[in-house]
Amino acid sequence: MTVSLSIPEAVKASGIGRTTIFDMIKTGRLPAKKLGARTIILRSDLEAFVANLPSRVPSK
């Protein structure tokens, strides 16, 4: 079980683009941790972020 993800792993796991991931971290919408030069995202934080995205309502 992976507890944390690198940025490339988070991109692959979520389907969200790298630039968007960094934008969400910068604005505080997606929590991230620093370990030296590495930025890591807790899997639980990424799952919560994706779960809280607005649902798409089909147009009629």
Secondary structure in CASP SS format (residue, H / E / C, confidence):
PFRMAT SS
TARGET T0000
AUTHOR 0000-0000-0000
METHOD secondary structure of the structure
MODEL  1
M C 1.00
T C 1.00
V C 1.00
S E 1.00
L E 1.00
S E 1.00
I H 1.00
P H 1.00
E H 1.00
A H 1.00
V H 1.00
K H 1.00
A H 1.00
S H 1.00
G C 1.00
I C 1.00
G C 1.00
R H 1.00
T H 1.00
T H 1.00
I H 1.00
F H 1.00
D H 1.00
M H 1.00
I H 1.00
K H 1.00
T C 1.00
G C 1.00
R C 1.00
L C 1.00
P C 1.00
A C 1.00
K E 1.00
K E 1.00
L E 1.00
G C 1.00
A C 1.00
R E 1.00
T E 1.00
I E 1.00
I E 1.00
L E 1.00
R H 1.00
S H 1.00
D H 1.00
L H 1.00
E H 1.00
A H 1.00
F H 1.00
V H 1.00
A H 1.00
N C 1.00
L C 1.00
P C 1.00
S C 1.00
R C 1.00
V C 1.00
P C 1.00
S C 1.00
K C 1.00
END
